[in-house]
């Protein structure tokens, strides 16, 4: 029986579609890859948890079509393949420019005529 990841540990929400994802480190130059949070039998990736709580992923190849270490790896799907959000991030609406302050006219001080001018 393949390993099953912890249901909530390391799970975050996708900023585009809101789906539950996990971030994993790939074997190529340590790039981070988003994975769907739940294992999938149709997945093309094999993911396993490291001893420090991180997640490492590798591509399944023809030489090793299934998860090799059955108790440590599970099949996962890259979230890039299943994300339903927009391909671009939503842009914030343009901010309204604040109104210009108009110069104010001070009323004359008490007891002065013409605003203190002679």
C-alpha positions in Angstrom: 0.0 0.0 0.0 1.5 3.4 -1.0 2.2 6.1 1.5 -0.5 8.7 2.1 0.6 12.2 3.0 -0.7 14.0 6.0 -4.1 15.5 5.2 -3.2 19.1 6.4 0.5 19.4 7.0 2.2 21.5 4.3 -1.1 22.2 2.5 -1.7 25.7 1.2 -4.2 27.3 -1.2 -3.5 28.2 -4.8 -3.6 31.9 -5.3 -5.3 31.6 -8.7 -7.9 28.9 -8.2 -8.0 28.3 -4.4 -7.4 24.6 -4.7 -5.4 22.8 -2.0 -1.7 22.3 -3.0 1.6 21.2 -1.6 5.0 22.7 -2.6 7.7 20.1 -3.5 11.3 20.5 -4.4 12.2 18.9 -7.7 15.4 17.0 -8.6 16.4 19.6 -11.2 18.3 22.4 -9.6 16.0 22.3 -6.6 13.1 24.1 -8.4 9.8 24.2 -6.4 6.8 22.6 -8.0 3.2 22.9 -6.8 1.4 19.5 -6.5 -2.2 18.7 -5.9 -2.6 18.0 -2.2 -4.2 14.6 -2.6 -2.5 11.6 -4.2 -3.7 10.5 -7.6 -3.3 7.1 -9.3 -3.0 8.8 -12.6 -0.2 11.0 -11.5 3.0 11.3 -13.5 5.2 12.2 -10.5 6.4 10.3 -7.4 6.5 12.4 -4.2 8.0 11.5 -0.9 8.4 13.3 2.4 11.9 13.9 3.7 13.0 13.4 7.2 12.9 17.2 7.9 9.3 17.5 6.7 10.0 18.7 3.2 8.6 17.2 0.1 10.7 15.9 -2.8 9.3 15.0 -6.2 10.6 13.1 -9.2 9.2 12.3 -12.6 8.1 8.7 -13.2 10.1 7.2 -16.1 9.9 4.1 -18.3 12.5 2.4 -16.2 10.7 3.1 -13.0 7.0 3.5 -14.0 5.6 3.1 -10.4 6.5 4.5 -7.1 9.6 2.4 -6.2 9.6 2.7 -2.5 6.0 1.7 -2.0 5.9 2.8 1.6 7.6 6.1 1.1 6.3 7.5 -2.2 2.9 8.3 -3.6 1.8 9.3 -7.1 1.1 13.0 -7.5 -0.2 15.4 -10.2 1.5 18.7 -10.9 -0.9 21.6 -10.1 0.2 23.3 -13.3 -1.7 20.6 -15.2 -4.9 21.0 -13.3 -5.2 24.6 -12.2 -8.5 26.2 -13.4 -7.5 29.8 -12.6 -6.6 32.4 -15.1 -3.3 32.1 -16.9 -2.5 35.6 -15.7 -2.8 37.0 -12.2 -5.9 39.3 -11.7 -4.8 42.9 -11.8 -5.9 45.3 -9.1 -8.3 48.0 -10.3 -6.6 51.4 -10.9 -6.5 53.6 -7.9 -8.4 56.8 -8.1 -6.2 59.9 -7.9 -6.9 61.9 -4.8 -8.5 65.3 -5.4 -6.2 68.3 -5.4 -6.4 70.5 -2.4 -7.7 73.9 -3.2 -6.0 76.9 -1.5 -8.1 78.1 1.4 -8.7 81.7 2.3 -8.3 82.5 6.0 -11.1 84.6 7.5 -9.8 87.8 9.1 -8.8 87.5 12.8 -11.1 89.0 15.3 -10.9 92.7 15.4 -9.0 93.0 12.1 -10.4 94.3 8.9 -9.3 93.1 5.4 -7.5 90.1 6.9 -4.9 92.2 8.7 -3.8 94.0 5.5 -3.4 97.8 5.7 
